[in-house]
């Protein structure tokens, strides 16, 4: 297998991981692998290409990811839409996890205290796909 094919395959794998774990983390590696794949057409030194991929990944993580995350928060409006809402607990909530329902949708939730099923809770903050709640 040629080097450009290997880096292209890695990019596809990272894109698939990003689809299933939507954190805007693995997409940076995918973009770095795409650039490295294009570069590997002209350079055939594996060590050099791996260094380029690692450096590009680091650059994209520090520059591109914060921009993508802020853009995602602006588009979804999750913080404004759900913060302060009173919702029902559908799975027991503790510091390691649980679940709530909002408008018929299931969302992951966490809390510093134990909260049983059926309790009403108030959403106090949002961290990506997890809501932090407090008992009312």
C-alpha positions in Angstrom: 0.0 0.0 0.0 1.3 3.4 -0.9 1.9 6.1 1.8 -0.8 8.4 0.5 -3.3 5.6 0.7 -2.4 4.8 4.3 -2.8 8.4 5.3 -6.1 8.7 3.4 -7.3 5.5 5.1 -6.4 7.0 8.5 -8.3 10.2 7.6 -11.4 8.1 6.8 -11.1 6.2 10.1 -10.8 9.4 12.1 -13.9 10.8 10.3 -15.8 7.7 11.2 -14.7 8.0 14.8 -15.8 11.6 14.8 -19.2 10.6 13.5 -19.8 8.3 16.4 -18.1 10.4 19.0 -19.1 14.0 18.2 -16.5 16.0 20.1 -14.7 17.9 17.3 -11.5 16.2 18.4 -10.9 13.4 15.8 -11.8 15.7 12.9 -8.5 17.5 13.5 -6.6 14.3 13.0 -8.6 13.6 9.9 -7.7 16.9 8.4 -4.1 16.5 9.3 -4.0 13.1 7.6 -5.6 14.5 4.5 -2.9 17.2 4.2 -0.2 14.6 4.9 -1.8 12.3 2.3 -1.5 15.0 -0.3 2.1 15.8 0.8 3.0 12.1 0.6 2.5 12.1 -3.2 5.8 14.1 -3.4 7.7 13.0 -0.3 8.2 9.3 0.4 10.0 9.4 3.8 7.6 7.8 6.4 9.4 9.4 9.3 9.0 12.9 7.8 5.3 12.3 7.0 4.5 11.1 10.5 6.2 14.1 12.0 4.2 16.4 9.6 0.9 14.6 10.6 1.7 15.0 14.3 2.6 18.7 14.0 -0.4 19.4 11.9 -2.7 17.6 14.4 -1.3 19.6 17.2 -1.8 22.9 15.3 -5.4 22.0 14.3 -6.2 21.0 17.9 -5.0 24.3 19.3 -6.3 26.6 16.6 -9.2 24.9 14.7 -10.9 22.9 17.5 -11.8 26.0 19.6 -13.2 27.7 16.6 -15.3 24.7 15.7 -16.6 24.3 19.3 -17.6 28.0 19.6 -19.3 27.8 16.2 -21.1 24.6 17.2 -22.4 26.3 20.5 -23.6 29.3 18.5 -25.5 27.2 16.0 -27.1 24.8 18.5 -28.0 27.4 21.1 -28.2 24.5 23.6 -27.1 26.6 26.5 -29.7 29.3 26.0 -32.5 26.9 25.1 -32.3 24.4 28.0 -30.5 26.1 31.0 -33.0 26.7 33.8 -35.6 24.2 32.5 -37.2 21.8 34.9 -37.1 18.3 33.5 -37.8 14.7 34.6 -35.1 12.1 35.5 -35.5 8.8 33.5 -32.4 7.1 34.8 -30.9 7.6 38.2 -28.4 10.4 38.2 -25.1 10.7 40.1 -21.6 12.1 39.6 -20.8 9.4 36.9 -24.0 9.8 34.9 -27.7 9.3 34.3 -30.3 10.5 32.0 -33.1 13.1 31.7 -35.8 13.7 29.2 -36.4 17.1 27.5 -39.3 17.5 25.0 -39.3 13.7 24.6 -35.6 13.4 23.9 -33.1 11.5 26.1 -30.1 13.5 27.3 -27.1 12.4 29.5 -27.0 14.1 32.8 -24.7 14.4 35.8 -25.1 15.7 39.3 -23.1 16.0 42.6 -25.9 14.3 44.4 -27.9 11.0 43.9 -31.2 11.7 42.2 -33.8 8.9 41.7 -36.0 8.2 38.7 -39.0 10.4 38.4 -37.6 13.3 40.3 -37.8 16.8 38.9 -34.5 18.5 38.3 -33.3 21.9 37.0 -30.6 22.1 34.3 -27.8 24.4 35.6 -25.2 24.0 32.9 -24.2 22.2 29.7 -20.9 20.5 28.7 -21.1 19.3 25.1 -23.7 16.5 25.2 -24.0 16.3 29.0 -26.3 18.4 31.2 -25.5 19.1 34.8 -28.6 19.2 36.9 -29.6 19.9 40.5 -32.5 18.5 42.5 -35.4 20.9 43.1 
